[in-house]
C-alpha cells in the first residue's frame, strides 16, 4: 500500500478541506498524481525499463472508473460540491479496490 507516500497529500488535503480551501485539496490530489505518473514512472523507466504485466489492467479499470465517477459528481446534486455522500462513495470504491487487491 502507499500510505507512506500518500500520507503527506492526505494530511494536506484534509487540513485544507477543514479550513474551507477545497481548491487546494483538489489541486494537491490531482497534482501529486500527475507528478507520480509522469515524473516518477518516467525517471524509473529511464533507469530500468518497466515491463508491462497484464495484471495491471485491473488497476487501469479502477483508475478509469474512479475518473468517470469524479467527472460525474459535478452533475449530481448538490452541484459543484463534493458532498459527504460523494466522499463515502470514494471510500467505498477504495475499500472495494483493497478487497480486489488482496482477493478478499
C-alpha positions in Angstrom: 0.0 0.0 0.0 1.0 3.6 -0.5 0.3 5.0 2.9 3.9 6.3 3.3 4.0 8.2 0.0 0.4 9.4 0.1 0.2 10.4 3.7 1.5 14.0 3.2 -1.0 14.6 0.5 -3.8 13.2 2.6 -2.9 15.4 5.6 -2.6 18.5 3.4 -5.9 17.8 1.7 -7.8 17.1 4.9 -6.3 20.2 6.5 -7.3 22.3 3.5 -10.8 20.8 3.5 -11.3 21.6 7.2 -10.2 25.2 6.6 -12.6 25.6 3.6 -9.9 25.6 0.9 -11.3 22.9 -1.3 -9.3 24.2 -4.3 -6.1 23.4 -2.5 -7.3 19.9 -1.5 -8.4 19.0 -5.1 -5.3 20.6 -6.7 -3.0 18.7 -4.2 -4.5 15.4 -5.1 -4.5 15.9 -8.8 -1.0 17.5 -8.8 0.6 14.7 -6.8 -1.0 12.0 -9.0 0.2 13.7 -12.2 3.7 14.1 -10.7 3.8 10.4 -9.7 2.5 9.1 -13.0 4.7 11.3 -15.3 7.9 12.1 -13.5 8.4 9.1 -11.2 7.4 6.4 -13.7 9.4 8.3 -16.4 12.6 8.5 -14.4 12.2 4.9 -13.2 11.8 3.6 -16.7 14.9 5.5 -17.8 17.0 3.8 -15.2 15.5 0.4 -15.7 12.8 -0.4 -18.3 9.5 -1.3 -16.7 7.8 -4.4 -18.1 4.1 -4.3 -18.5 2.1 -7.1 -16.9 -1.4 -8.0 -18.0 -2.4 -7.9 -14.3 -2.0 -4.1 -14.4 -5.2 -3.9 -16.4 -7.3 -4.3 -13.3 -5.7 -1.2 -11.8 -6.3 0.6 -15.0 -10.0 -0.2 -14.9 -10.2 1.0 -11.4 -8.5 4.2 -12.3 -10.8 4.8 -15.3 -13.9 4.0 -13.2 -12.8 6.4 -10.4 -12.1 9.2 -13.0 -15.6 8.7 -14.6 -17.2 8.9 -11.1 -15.3 12.0 -10.2 -16.2 13.6 -13.6 -19.9 12.8 -12.9 -20.0 14.3 -9.4 -20.4 17.9 -10.5 -23.6 17.0 -12.4 -25.1 15.1 -9.4 -26.9 17.2 -6.8 -25.6 19.0 -4.8 -23.9 20.6 -7.8 -20.4 22.0 -7.7 -19.8 20.4 -4.3 -18.1 17.3 -3.1 -20.6 16.2 -0.5 -20.2 13.7 2.3 -22.1 11.1 0.1 -19.6 11.6 -2.6 -16.8 11.1 -0.1 -18.4 8.0 1.2 -18.7 6.7 -2.4 -15.0 7.2 -2.9 -14.2 5.4 0.4 -16.4 2.5 -0.7 -14.6 2.4 -4.0 -11.3 2.3 -2.1 -12.5 -0.5 0.2 -13.6 -2.5 -2.9 -10.3 -1.8 -4.5 -8.4 -3.1 -1.4 -10.6 -6.2 -1.3 -9.9 -6.8 -5.0 -6.2 -6.3 -4.5 -6.0 -8.7 -1.6 -8.5 -11.1 -3.1 -10.9 -10.9 -0.2 
